[in-house]
Amino acid sequence: MQSCGGLLEGVGQMAKNWAGNVTFSAEVRTPRTVPELQELVRLSDHVRVLGSGHSFNRIADTDGTLVSVAGLPRIAAIDLGDDTVTISAGLRYGEVTGALQDEGRALHNLGSLPHISVAGACSTGTHGSGDTNRPLAAAVSSITFIAADGELVTLSRGDADFLGSVISLGALGVTVELQLDTQPTFDISQVVYDGVPVERLGADFEEIFASAYSVSAFTDWVDPDVMIWRKLHAGTPYEPDWMGGHLADGGRHPIKAMPADFATLQGGVAGPWNERLPHFRLEFTPSNGEELQSEYFVPRAAAAEAFEVLRSLGQVMAPVMQISEVRTIAADELWLSPSQGRDSVALHFTWIQDETAVRPVVAALEEALMPLGARPHWGKVFTADAAALRECYPKVPDFIELAAKYDPDGKFRNDYLNTYLP
């Protein structure tokens, strides 16, 4: 669980995802202009898009034309009049957030890694954290994509198709531009607590996760203690002893055995939002991560029951588990969002990089969590089938209809979409 570095190596080379568990089936094409990309889409039978490669399944794969939008002209136009920033789809969060900070603006939320592409994160439902913070895609106020006929389509908040277009899994077209809402900049102080008894997660759930702008709890569900990271508005007082734990005596990585060099600054030192909300520093960019990931979103009301389930499965997960993270996320309206229509608790799992060993454990995990209303993250390792996904994502039928509207011949479909959104 380190920070994420470069992935795509250029035209003519076979690409792998960040974790290295997926080798894509086609060479990556990197158009340099939007018209060039439009022509490429128009002439191709099948097209998929690679972002920064931080998905852990074959959501981006195709045996047709595989494209990267990282070569398009770089745009980051900040509009202080309407509090937005318009960006080209290939930009990564770390390339946008610094420019916003320089202009006194901020995004409402960030993920753990500043190295992931904005368009890729939004299209798969990457979420960030915080009781009152909606997922990253909720900041999108307008999206422009190339449809199957090669023409540009722009949808804005309030348009009939907008809520189905932002988290689209690449099924509507190739995103080339996004407009994001911004807000005034703010500072964050990050403090870490060791030794919080795991029982407190359920018993004091509301108090723990309401205690900061963003809160993450790290556990392997076997250790009796939990490590909790609190990201507080700068100037908010914090206690040396809290929830049965105590302030860490130095920097911490989410995995206890790992050095804290990659982690963002802790110890209560105030800093700008873009340097504290991620868990990992922008300047550290290892080329790949030796891990797999899964994530499930349960209704907030089911949090305590979910924690008990996970503790009961702790020994089952232990042989393949690196670390698990618990976060909260506010409800949104985007059709394929894991937090669509409900405040949610995100249960994240970082596994060893052995899919054969991991999949049976994931299946056991899903068997226990799905009855609680769990929704799998679209870009990570899961075993649920199309029927299960249709059951837990109520807007799937509407989305399938929307995808057929913009892509009637299935140009942007692949084995992943045919399997899970048939």
ABEGO torsion letter per residue (X at the ends): XBBBBBABAEBGBBBBBAAGABBBABBBBBBABAAAAAAAAAABABBBBBBAGABABAAABBABBBBBAAABBBBBBBBAAAGBBBBBAABBAAAAAAAAAAAGBBBABBBABAABBAAAAAAAGBAEBEAABBBAAAABABBBBBBAAGBBBBBBBGBAAAAAAABAGGAAEBBABBBBBBBBBBBBBBBBBBGBBAAAAAAAAAAAAAABABBBBBBAGABABBBBBBBBBBGBBBBABBGGBBBBABBBBABAABBAAABBBBGGBBBBAAAAABABBAABBBABBBBBBBBBBBBAAAAAAAAAAAAAAAAAAAAABABBBBBBBBBBABAABAABGBBBBBBBBBBBBBAAAAAAAAAAAAAAAAAAGBBBBAABBBABBAAAAAAABAAAAAAAAAAAAABAAGAABBAAAAAABX
